Amino acid sequence: MRALVFALGLALAAASAHAETIIAAADAPKHVGETVTVEGTVSAVHTEPRSGVTFIDMGGRYPDQAFTGVIFKGDASKFPNVESLTGKVVDIAGPVHDYKGKPEIILNDPAQIKTK
């Protein structure tokens, strides 16, 4: 039983330490599949009218952004005033995914975004 608790503790510590990796938006493509924190200045925040999906772009504006934080319509109410992030330095944490050649992190918890 102790071995199981110890192994679980190690696994949780490793996952926590992994999420502490802070990278620049431009480096996000090198970290697809990893859980990291992407730090950068928000270039633009826009919501697609048809889908209700909100995009937080870093390192340029769509379609030339280096990285995007994505908030789906069902989670939008958890992120009030997200438009106010434009021009601010933020940290976005979570697993990096590739979507059509661009790195992104799906945001479903407000704790994933921290303003600097």
A tleap script that builds the chain and sets N, CA, C and O, in Angstrom:
source leaprc.protein.ff14SB
mol = sequence {
  NMET ARG ALA LEU VAL PHE ALA LEU GLY LEU
  ALA LEU ALA ALA ALA SER ALA HIE ALA GLU
  THR ILE ILE ALA ALA ALA ASP ALA PRO LYS
  HIE VAL GLY GLU THR VAL THR VAL GLU GLY
  THR VAL SER ALA VAL HIE THR GLU PRO ARG
  SER GLY VAL THR PHE ILE ASP MET GLY GLY
  ARG TYR PRO ASP GLN ALA PHE THR GLY VAL
  ILE PHE LYS GLY ASP ALA SER LYS PHE PRO
  ASN VAL GLU SER LEU THR GLY LYS VAL VAL
  ASP ILE ALA GLY PRO VAL HIE ASP TYR LYS
  GLY LYS PRO GLU ILE ILE LEU ASN ASP PRO
  ALA GLN ILE LYS THR CLYS
}
set mol.1.N position { 0.828 -1.196 0.000 }
set mol.1.CA position { 0.000 0.000 0.000 }
set mol.1.C position { 0.868 1.254 0.000 }
set mol.1.O position { 0.583 2.214 -0.715 }
set mol.2.N position { 1.930 1.238 0.808 }
set mol.2.CA position { 2.826 2.403 0.847 }
set mol.2.C position { 3.467 2.656 -0.504 }
set mol.2.O position { 3.645 3.801 -0.918 }
set mol.3.N position { 3.811 1.573 -1.185 }
set mol.3.CA position { 4.438 1.714 -2.509 }
set mol.3.C position { 3.472 2.389 -3.480 }
set mol.3.O position { 3.883 3.223 -4.287 }
set mol.4.N position { 2.199 2.033 -3.403 }
set mol.4.CA position { 1.192 2.632 -4.268 }
set mol.4.C position { 1.039 4.121 -3.971 }
set mol.4.O position { 0.990 4.932 -4.896 }
set mol.5.N position { 0.963 4.486 -2.709 }
set mol.5.CA position { 0.840 5.885 -2.312 }
set mol.5.C position { 2.082 6.663 -2.745 }
set mol.5.O position { 1.972 7.788 -3.231 }
set mol.6.N position { 3.253 6.070 -2.572 }
set mol.6.CA position { 4.506 6.709 -2.970 }
set mol.6.C position { 4.539 6.937 -4.482 }
set mol.6.O position { 4.911 8.016 -4.945 }
set mol.7.N position { 4.149 5.920 -5.246 }
set mol.7.CA position { 4.145 6.021 -6.706 }
set mol.7.C position { 3.152 7.088 -7.169 }
set mol.7.O position { 3.443 7.854 -8.088 }
set mol.8.N position { 1.998 7.136 -6.541 }
set mol.8.CA position { 1.004 8.147 -6.874 }
set mol.8.C position { 1.542 9.537 -6.569 }
set mol.8.O position { 1.354 10.464 -7.357 }
set mol.9.N position { 2.205 9.685 -5.437 }
set mol.9.CA position { 2.804 10.970 -5.073 }
set mol.9.C position { 3.849 11.409 -6.077 }
set mol.9.O position { 3.900 12.583 -6.445 }
set mol.10.N position { 4.678 10.489 -6.524 }
set mol.10.CA position { 5.693 10.811 -7.535 }
set mol.10.C position { 5.058 11.230 -8.852 }
set mol.10.O position { 5.505 12.182 -9.491 }
set mol.11.N position { 4.028 10.524 -9.249 }
set mol.11.CA position { 3.346 10.845 -10.499 }
set mol.11.C position { 2.729 12.238 -10.437 }
set mol.11.O position { 2.839 13.010 -11.389 }
set mol.12.N position { 2.084 12.560 -9.324 }
set mol.12.CA position { 1.484 13.883 -9.167 }
set mol.12.C position { 2.548 14.972 -9.135 }
set mol.12.O position { 2.349 16.039 -9.716 }
set mol.13.N position { 3.652 14.730 -8.481 }
set mol.13.CA position { 4.743 15.704 -8.432 }
set mol.13.C position { 5.319 15.926 -9.819 }
set mol.13.O position { 5.632 17.059 -10.185 }
set mol.14.N position { 5.463 14.872 -10.589 }
set mol.14.CA position { 5.998 14.999 -11.943 }
set mol.14.C position { 5.045 15.782 -12.829 }
set mol.14.O position { 5.484 16.622 -13.615 }
set mol.15.N position { 3.756 15.524 -12.717 }
set mol.15.CA position { 2.770 16.255 -13.510 }
set mol.15.C position { 2.754 17.722 -13.134 }
set mol.15.O position { 2.660 18.587 -14.004 }
set mol.16.N position { 2.845 18.006 -11.859 }
set mol.16.CA position { 2.856 19.388 -11.387 }
set mol.16.C position { 4.098 20.116 -11.878 }
set mol.16.O position { 4.008 21.255 -12.336 }
set mol.17.N position { 5.248 19.476 -11.787 }
set mol.17.CA position { 6.493 20.096 -12.236 }
set mol.17.C position { 6.459 20.329 -13.740 }
set mol.17.O position { 6.981 21.333 -14.225 }
set mol.18.N position { 5.849 19.412 -14.478 }
set mol.18.CA position { 5.775 19.535 -15.926 }
set mol.18.C position { 4.950 20.754 -16.324 }
set mol.18.O position { 5.298 21.448 -17.279 }
set mol.19.N position { 3.867 21.021 -15.610 }
set mol.19.CA position { 3.011 22.165 -15.914 }
set mol.19.C position { 3.711 23.479 -15.594 }
set mol.19.O position { 3.289 24.535 -16.065 }
set mol.20.N position { 4.774 23.425 -14.800 }
set mol.20.CA position { 5.510 24.625 -14.434 }
set mol.20.C position { 6.456 25.082 -15.538 }
set mol.20.O position { 7.042 26.159 -15.427 }
set mol.21.N position { 6.621 24.299 -16.593 }
set mol.21.CA position { 7.475 24.691 -17.701 }
set mol.21.C position { 6.852 25.891 -18.395 }
set mol.21.O position { 5.739 25.806 -18.915 }
set mol.22.N position { 7.576 27.018 -18.405 }
set mol.22.CA position { 7.070 28.242 -19.029 }
set mol.22.C position { 7.792 28.446 -20.349 }
set mol.22.O position { 9.021 28.449 -20.404 }
set mol.23.N position { 7.020 28.614 -21.404 }
set mol.23.CA position { 7.587 28.789 -22.743 }
set mol.23.C position { 7.004 30.034 -23.395 }
set mol.23.O position { 5.952 30.526 -22.988 }
set mol.24.N position { 7.695 30.535 -24.406 }
set mol.24.CA position { 7.188 31.650 -25.210 }
set mol.24.C position { 6.194 31.111 -26.236 }
set mol.24.O position { 6.256 29.944 -26.623 }
set mol.25.N position { 5.282 31.970 -26.669 }
set mol.25.CA position { 4.282 31.575 -27.660 }
set mol.25.C position { 4.938 31.001 -28.911 }
set mol.25.O position { 4.444 30.026 -29.479 }
set mol.26.N position { 6.040 31.595 -29.343 }
set mol.26.CA position { 6.724 31.137 -30.553 }
set mol.26.C position { 7.293 29.724 -30.412 }
set mol.26.O position { 7.519 29.043 -31.412 }
set mol.27.N position { 7.524 29.284 -29.175 }
set mol.27.CA position { 8.080 27.949 -28.940 }
set mol.27.C position { 7.015 26.876 -28.760 }
set mol.27.O position { 7.350 25.696 -28.654 }
set mol.28.N position { 5.757 27.251 -28.723 }
set mol.28.CA position { 4.672 26.293 -28.476 }
set mol.28.C position { 4.638 25.121 -29.464 }
set mol.28.O position { 4.324 24.006 -29.047 }
set mol.29.N position { 4.947 25.321 -30.761 }
set mol.29.CA position { 4.908 24.159 -31.671 }
set mol.29.C position { 5.866 23.038 -31.267 }
set mol.29.O position { 5.627 21.877 -31.598 }
set mol.30.N position { 6.935 23.367 -30.562 }
set mol.30.CA position { 7.904 22.357 -30.130 }
set mol.30.C position { 7.403 21.560 -28.925 }
set mol.30.O position { 8.033 20.582 -28.520 }
set mol.31.N position { 6.260 21.979 -28.346 }
set mol.31.CA position { 5.765 21.355 -27.119 }
set mol.31.C position { 4.387 20.721 -27.281 }
set mol.31.O position { 3.690 20.489 -26.293 }
set mol.32.N position { 3.991 20.440 -28.522 }
set mol.32.CA position { 2.701 19.775 -28.762 }
set mol.32.C position { 2.718 18.436 -28.036 }
set mol.32.O position { 3.677 17.671 -28.136 }
set mol.33.N position { 1.650 18.171 -27.312 }
set mol.33.CA position { 1.533 16.939 -26.544 }
set mol.33.C position { 2.025 17.073 -25.118 }
set mol.33.O position { 1.873 16.148 -24.320 }
set mol.34.N position { 2.614 18.213 -24.787 }
set mol.34.CA position { 3.115 18.448 -23.436 }
set mol.34.C position { 2.179 19.418 -22.703 }
set mol.34.O position { 1.470 20.206 -23.328 }
set mol.35.N position { 2.192 19.344 -21.378 }
set mol.35.CA position { 1.459 20.294 -20.557 }
set mol.35.C position { 2.457 21.346 -20.097 }
set mol.35.O position { 3.411 21.044 -19.379 }
set mol.36.N position { 2.225 22.583 -20.520 }
set mol.36.CA position { 3.146 23.684 -20.248 }
set mol.36.C position { 2.350 24.950 -19.936 }
set mol.36.O position { 1.120 24.955 -19.974 }
set mol.37.N position { 3.080 26.019 -19.628 }
set mol.37.CA position { 2.504 27.353 -19.502 }
set mol.37.C position { 3.093 28.203 -20.608 }
set mol.37.O position { 4.311 28.357 -20.700 }
set mol.38.N position { 2.233 28.754 -21.447 }
set mol.38.CA position { 2.664 29.631 -22.526 }
set mol.38.C position { 2.510 31.068 -22.035 }
set mol.38.O position { 1.432 31.479 -21.606 }
set mol.39.N position { 3.607 31.824 -22.106 }
set mol.39.CA position { 3.583 33.215 -21.646 }
set mol.39.C position { 3.806 34.140 -22.828 }
set mol.39.O position { 4.691 33.916 -23.654 }
set mol.40.N position { 2.988 35.187 -22.895 }
set mol.40.CA position { 3.144 36.149 -23.976 }
set mol.40.C position { 2.133 37.267 -23.888 }
set mol.40.O position { 1.239 37.269 -23.042 }
set mol.41.N position { 2.303 38.226 -24.794 }
set mol.41.CA position { 1.375 39.352 -24.883 }
set mol.41.C position { 0.232 38.966 -25.804 }
set mol.41.O position { 0.450 38.439 -26.895 }
set mol.42.N position { -0.983 39.230 -25.360 }
set mol.42.CA position { -2.168 38.914 -26.161 }
set mol.42.C position { -2.277 39.930 -27.298 }
set mol.42.O position { -2.407 41.132 -27.069 }
set mol.43.N position { -2.221 39.423 -28.513 }
set mol.43.CA position { -2.316 40.260 -29.706 }
set mol.43.C position { -3.764 40.629 -30.021 }
set mol.43.O position { -4.048 41.751 -30.440 }
set mol.44.N position { -4.672 39.682 -29.817 }
set mol.44.CA position { -6.078 39.913 -30.133 }
set mol.44.C position { -6.937 38.870 -29.433 }
set mol.44.O position { -6.497 37.750 -29.171 }
set mol.45.N position { -8.171 39.261 -29.137 }
set mol.45.CA position { -9.185 38.335 -28.622 }
set mol.45.C position { -10.401 38.515 -29.517 }
set mol.45.O position { -10.892 39.631 -29.686 }
set mol.46.N position { -10.884 37.423 -30.088 }
set mol.46.CA position { -12.067 37.524 -30.944 }
set mol.46.C position { -12.934 36.289 -30.779 }
set mol.46.O position { -12.445 35.191 -30.514 }
set mol.47.N position { -14.233 36.498 -30.942 }
set mol.47.CA position { -15.203 35.410 -30.833 }
set mol.47.C position { -15.838 35.199 -32.190 }
set mol.47.O position { -16.343 36.140 -32.802 }
set mol.48.N position { -15.814 33.979 -32.652 }
set mol.48.CA position { -16.430 33.610 -33.922 }
set mol.48.C position { -17.941 33.682 -33.745 }
set mol.48.O position { -18.496 32.955 -32.921 }
set mol.49.N position { -18.619 34.546 -34.503 }
set mol.49.CA position { -20.064 34.741 -34.307 }
set mol.49.C position { -20.908 33.475 -34.485 }
set mol.49.O position { -21.858 33.259 -33.734 }
set mol.50.N position { -20.575 32.652 -35.456 }
set mol.50.CA position { -21.402 31.460 -35.722 }
set mol.50.C position { -21.232 30.382 -34.663 }
set mol.50.O position { -22.213 29.778 -34.227 }
set mol.51.N position { -19.996 30.136 -34.247 }
set mol.51.CA position { -19.743 29.030 -33.317 }
set mol.51.C position { -19.729 29.462 -31.859 }
set mol.51.O position { -19.948 28.642 -30.968 }
set mol.52.N position { -19.471 30.754 -31.606 }
set mol.52.CA position { -19.353 31.234 -30.237 }
set mol.52.C position { -18.021 30.896 -29.593 }
set mol.52.O position { -17.847 31.109 -28.394 }
set mol.53.N position { -17.067 30.368 -30.375 }
set mol.53.CA position { -15.739 30.023 -29.863 }
set mol.53.C position { -14.908 31.302 -29.778 }
set mol.53.O position { -14.881 32.104 -30.711 }
set mol.54.N position { -14.229 31.477 -28.638 }
set mol.54.CA position { -13.370 32.645 -28.422 }
set mol.54.C position { -11.925 32.229 -28.576 }
set mol.54.O position { -11.505 31.180 -28.087 }
set mol.55.N position { -11.167 33.073 -29.268 }
set mol.55.CA position { -9.760 32.822 -29.532 }
set mol.55.C position { -8.917 33.922 -28.903 }
set mol.55.O position { -9.194 35.108 -29.082 }
set mol.56.N position { -7.890 33.522 -28.168 }
set mol.56.CA position { -6.941 34.453 -27.557 }
set mol.56.C position { -5.626 34.239 -28.299 }
set mol.56.O position { -4.941 33.238 -28.092 }
set mol.57.N position { -5.282 35.190 -29.163 }
set mol.57.CA position { -4.089 35.063 -29.994 }
set mol.57.C position { -2.875 35.705 -29.340 }
set mol.57.O position { -2.968 36.783 -28.752 }
set mol.58.N position { -1.732 35.030 -29.449 }
set mol.58.CA position { -0.440 35.558 -29.004 }
set mol.58.C position { 0.524 35.482 -30.177 }
set mol.58.O position { 0.430 34.590 -31.021 }
set mol.59.N position { 1.446 36.425 -30.217 }
set mol.59.CA position { 2.462 36.390 -31.269 }
set mol.59.C position { 1.909 36.705 -32.633 }
set mol.59.O position { 2.340 36.118 -33.626 }
set mol.60.N position { 0.967 37.616 -32.705 }
set mol.60.CA position { 0.347 38.003 -33.973 }
set mol.60.C position { -1.145 37.777 -33.949 }
set mol.60.O position { -1.689 37.142 -33.045 }
set mol.61.N position { -1.786 38.308 -34.956 }
set mol.61.CA position { -3.235 38.160 -35.106 }
set mol.61.C position { -3.547 37.054 -36.107 }
set mol.61.O position { -2.759 36.773 -37.010 }
set mol.62.N position { -4.711 36.433 -35.931 }
set mol.62.CA position { -5.166 35.410 -36.856 }
set mol.62.C position { -5.142 35.972 -38.272 }
set mol.62.O position { -5.621 37.087 -38.481 }
set mol.63.N position { -4.621 35.268 -39.229 }
set mol.63.CA position { -4.180 33.874 -39.257 }
set mol.63.C position { -2.671 33.694 -39.014 }
set mol.63.O position { -2.136 32.600 -39.198 }
set mol.64.N position { -2.001 34.760 -38.606 }
set mol.64.CA position { -0.544 34.700 -38.446 }
set mol.64.C position { -0.091 34.577 -36.994 }
set mol.64.O position { 1.077 34.829 -36.699 }
set mol.65.N position { -0.973 34.200 -36.091 }
set mol.65.CA position { -0.623 34.075 -34.674 }
set mol.65.C position { 0.338 32.921 -34.450 }
set mol.65.O position { 0.334 31.940 -35.193 }
set mol.66.N position { 1.168 33.051 -33.406 }
set mol.66.CA position { 2.095 31.974 -33.044 }
set mol.66.C position { 1.411 30.925 -32.173 }
set mol.66.O position { 1.787 29.753 -32.184 }
set mol.67.N position { 0.388 31.366 -31.409 }
set mol.67.CA position { -0.271 30.491 -30.436 }
set mol.67.C position { -1.667 31.024 -30.171 }
set mol.67.O position { -1.916 32.225 -30.273 }
set mol.68.N position { -2.588 30.105 -29.823 }
set mol.68.CA position { -3.963 30.498 -29.509 }
set mol.68.C position { -4.475 29.757 -28.282 }
set mol.68.O position { -4.290 28.548 -28.149 }
set mol.69.N position { -5.126 30.506 -27.381 }
set mol.69.CA position { -5.920 29.929 -26.309 }
set mol.69.C position { -7.344 29.860 -26.818 }
set mol.69.O position { -7.833 30.836 -27.387 }
set mol.70.N position { -8.023 28.749 -26.636 }
set mol.70.CA position { -9.362 28.540 -27.204 }
set mol.70.C position { -10.369 28.299 -26.086 }
set mol.70.O position { -10.170 27.449 -25.218 }
set mol.71.N position { -11.464 29.074 -26.130 }
set mol.71.CA position { -12.558 28.906 -25.172 }
set mol.71.C position { -13.816 28.550 -25.954 }
set mol.71.O position { -14.306 29.350 -26.751 }
set mol.72.N position { -14.333 27.351 -25.724 }
set mol.72.CA position { -15.549 26.942 -26.410 }
set mol.72.C position { -16.768 27.620 -25.785 }
set mol.72.O position { -16.748 28.009 -24.618 }
set mol.73.N position { -17.810 27.751 -26.572 }
set mol.73.CA position { -19.024 28.472 -26.181 }
set mol.73.C position { -19.565 28.011 -24.823 }
set mol.73.O position { -19.999 28.839 -24.023 }
set mol.74.N position { -19.545 26.723 -24.559 }
set mol.74.CA position { -20.068 26.179 -23.306 }
set mol.74.C position { -19.296 26.629 -22.074 }
set mol.74.O position { -19.817 26.585 -20.960 }
set mol.75.N position { -18.058 27.062 -22.272 }
set mol.75.CA position { -17.227 27.510 -21.152 }
set mol.75.C position { -17.073 29.027 -21.106 }
set mol.75.O position { -16.434 29.551 -20.193 }
set mol.76.N position { -17.641 29.733 -22.064 }
set mol.76.CA position { -17.446 31.189 -22.184 }
set mol.76.C position { -17.856 31.949 -20.925 }
set mol.76.O position { -17.208 32.935 -20.572 }
set mol.77.N position { -18.898 31.524 -20.251 }
set mol.77.CA position { -19.366 32.239 -19.057 }
set mol.77.C position { -18.354 32.177 -17.913 }
set mol.77.O position { -18.416 32.988 -16.989 }
set mol.78.N position { -17.431 31.231 -17.968 }
set mol.78.CA position { -16.398 31.116 -16.941 }
set mol.78.C position { -15.300 32.168 -17.105 }
set mol.78.O position { -14.486 32.369 -16.203 }
set mol.79.N position { -15.281 32.836 -18.260 }
set mol.79.CA position { -14.225 33.783 -18.597 }
set mol.79.C position { -14.810 35.154 -18.923 }
set mol.79.O position { -14.738 35.597 -20.069 }
set mol.80.N position { -15.392 35.835 -17.922 }
set mol.80.CA position { -15.971 37.157 -18.195 }
set mol.80.C position { -14.867 38.160 -18.532 }
set mol.80.O position { -13.752 38.062 -18.019 }
set mol.81.N position { -15.178 39.103 -19.378 }
set mol.81.CA position { -14.256 40.180 -19.761 }
set mol.81.C position { -12.960 39.683 -20.382 }
set mol.81.O position { -11.921 40.329 -20.243 }
set mol.82.N position { -13.005 38.548 -21.063 }
set mol.82.CA position { -11.796 38.003 -21.684 }
set mol.82.C position { -11.223 38.971 -22.719 }
set mol.82.O position { -10.019 38.961 -22.976 }
set mol.83.N position { -12.074 39.805 -23.312 }
set mol.83.CA position { -11.618 40.772 -24.309 }
set mol.83.C position { -10.635 41.773 -23.713 }
set mol.83.O position { -9.824 42.352 -24.436 }
set mol.84.N position { -10.701 41.980 -22.402 }
set mol.84.CA position { -9.814 42.935 -21.735 }
set mol.84.C position { -8.361 42.449 -21.686 }
set mol.84.O position { -7.477 43.199 -21.272 }
set mol.85.N position { -8.109 41.219 -22.097 }
set mol.85.CA position { -6.746 40.679 -22.081 }
set mol.85.C position { -5.883 41.229 -23.217 }
set mol.85.O position { -4.658 41.131 -23.157 }
set mol.86.N position { -6.500 41.802 -24.246 }
set mol.86.CA position { -5.740 42.323 -25.380 }
set mol.86.C position { -4.686 43.312 -24.906 }
set mol.86.O position { -4.984 44.268 -24.190 }
set mol.87.N position { -3.443 43.061 -25.321 }
set mol.87.CA position { -2.324 43.924 -24.966 }
set mol.87.C position { -1.648 43.578 -23.656 }
set mol.87.O position { -0.616 44.158 -23.321 }
set mol.88.N position { -2.210 42.646 -22.913 }
set mol.88.CA position { -1.644 42.271 -21.612 }
set mol.88.C position { -0.770 41.026 -21.740 }
set mol.88.O position { -0.972 40.200 -22.630 }
set mol.89.N position { 0.199 40.907 -20.842 }
set mol.89.CA position { 1.017 39.698 -20.764 }
set mol.89.C position { 0.275 38.703 -19.884 }
set mol.89.O position { -0.105 39.013 -18.755 }
set mol.90.N position { 0.074 37.502 -20.419 }
set mol.90.CA position { -0.652 36.462 -19.693 }
set mol.90.C position { 0.087 35.136 -19.768 }
set mol.90.O position { 0.926 34.917 -20.643 }
set mol.91.N position { -0.242 34.261 -18.834 }
set mol.91.CA position { 0.184 32.872 -18.847 }
set mol.91.C position { -1.049 32.027 -19.133 }
set mol.91.O position { -2.086 32.205 -18.495 }
set mol.92.N position { -0.942 31.116 -20.080 }
set mol.92.CA position { -2.009 30.167 -20.379 }
set mol.92.C position { -1.431 28.770 -20.186 }
set mol.92.O position { -0.449 28.403 -20.831 }
set mol.93.N position { -2.045 27.995 -19.295 }
set mol.93.CA position { -1.507 26.681 -18.937 }
set mol.93.C position { -2.420 25.558 -19.409 }
set mol.93.O position { -3.645 25.676 -19.415 }
set mol.94.N position { -1.769 24.456 -19.806 }
set mol.94.CA position { -2.517 23.270 -20.201 }
set mol.94.C position { -1.761 22.490 -21.246 }
set mol.94.O position { -0.645 22.852 -21.617 }
set mol.95.N position { -2.369 21.413 -21.724 }
set mol.95.CA position { -1.732 20.619 -22.771 }
set mol.95.C position { -1.802 21.337 -24.120 }
set mol.95.O position { -2.845 21.871 -24.497 }
set mol.96.N position { -0.696 21.340 -24.830 }
set mol.96.CA position { -0.627 21.988 -26.146 }
set mol.96.C position { -1.088 20.986 -27.203 }
set mol.96.O position { -0.611 19.852 -27.260 }
set mol.97.N position { -2.028 21.435 -28.040 }
set mol.97.CA position { -2.550 20.639 -29.147 }
set mol.97.C position { -2.190 21.330 -30.454 }
set mol.97.O position { -1.977 22.542 -30.491 }
set mol.98.N position { -2.127 20.556 -31.508 }
set mol.98.CA position { -1.934 21.121 -32.838 }
set mol.98.C position { -3.290 21.139 -33.534 }
set mol.98.O position { -3.974 20.118 -33.606 }
set mol.99.N position { -3.670 22.298 -34.043 }
set mol.99.CA position { -4.912 22.404 -34.817 }
set mol.99.C position { -4.573 23.079 -36.137 }
set mol.99.O position { -4.290 24.276 -36.183 }
set mol.100.N position { -4.606 22.305 -37.195 }
set mol.100.CA position { -4.306 22.790 -38.539 }
set mol.100.C position { -2.964 23.505 -38.594 }
set mol.100.O position { -2.833 24.564 -39.207 }
set mol.101.N position { -1.965 22.908 -37.940 }
set mol.101.CA position { -0.618 23.445 -37.993 }
set mol.101.C position { -0.312 24.556 -37.012 }
set mol.101.O position { 0.787 25.109 -37.033 }
set mol.102.N position { -1.261 24.897 -36.150 }
set mol.102.CA position { -1.062 25.953 -35.157 }
set mol.102.C position { -1.228 25.367 -33.755 }
set mol.102.O position { -2.132 24.564 -33.520 }
set mol.103.N position { -0.353 25.768 -32.819 }
set mol.103.CA position { -0.476 25.272 -31.451 }
set mol.103.C position { -1.569 26.010 -30.688 }
set mol.103.O position { -1.767 27.212 -30.861 }
set mol.104.N position { -2.272 25.265 -29.841 }
set mol.104.CA position { -3.330 25.871 -29.034 }
set mol.104.C position { -3.483 25.114 -27.724 }
set mol.104.O position { -3.093 23.954 -27.601 }
set mol.105.N position { -4.063 25.808 -26.752 }
set mol.105.CA position { -4.464 25.195 -25.487 }
set mol.105.C position { -5.948 25.471 -25.324 }
set mol.105.O position { -6.392 26.611 -25.464 }
set mol.106.N position { -6.716 24.429 -25.028 }
set mol.106.CA position { -8.148 24.557 -24.780 }
set mol.106.C position { -8.321 25.013 -23.336 }
set mol.106.O position { -7.769 24.409 -22.416 }
set mol.107.N position { -9.089 26.076 -23.143 }
set mol.107.CA position { -9.327 26.634 -21.811 }
set mol.107.C position { -10.733 26.267 -21.346 }
set mol.107.O position { -11.720 26.588 -22.009 }
set mol.108.N position { -10.814 25.594 -20.204 }
set mol.108.CA position { -12.120 25.268 -19.636 }
set mol.108.C position { -12.176 25.579 -18.142 }
set mol.108.O position { -13.175 25.301 -17.478 }
set mol.109.N position { -11.090 26.161 -17.618 }
set mol.109.CA position { -11.016 26.529 -16.210 }
set mol.109.C position { -10.312 27.880 -16.114 }
set mol.109.O position { -9.206 28.031 -16.634 }
set mol.110.N position { -10.928 28.865 -15.460 }
set mol.110.CA position { -10.303 30.187 -15.357 }
set mol.110.C position { -8.910 30.164 -14.724 }
set mol.110.O position { -8.122 31.083 -14.949 }
set mol.111.N position { -8.597 29.144 -13.947 }
set mol.111.CA position { -7.272 29.023 -13.338 }
set mol.111.C position { -6.186 28.798 -14.383 }
set mol.111.O position { -5.001 28.919 -14.072 }
set mol.112.N position { -6.570 28.471 -15.623 }
set mol.112.CA position { -5.600 28.253 -16.683 }
set mol.112.C position { -5.017 29.562 -17.227 }
set mol.112.O position { -3.997 29.544 -17.916 }
set mol.113.N position { -5.655 30.691 -16.923 }
set mol.113.CA position { -5.159 31.990 -17.401 }
set mol.113.C position { -4.782 32.841 -16.203 }
set mol.113.O position { -5.547 32.988 -15.250 }
set mol.114.N position { -3.584 33.396 -16.277 }
set mol.114.CA position { -3.125 34.332 -15.246 }
set mol.114.C position { -2.570 35.560 -15.929 }
set mol.114.O position { -1.738 35.453 -16.830 }
set mol.115.N position { -3.027 36.729 -15.506 }
set mol.115.CA position { -2.518 37.984 -16.027 }
set mol.115.C position { -1.279 38.370 -15.238 }
set mol.115.O position { -1.254 38.260 -14.012 }
set mol.116.N position { -0.258 38.820 -15.942 }
set mol.116.CA position { 0.993 39.226 -15.282 }
set mol.116.C position { 0.922 40.668 -14.862 }
set mol.116.O position { 1.878 41.192 -14.291 }
savepdb mol mol.pdb
quit
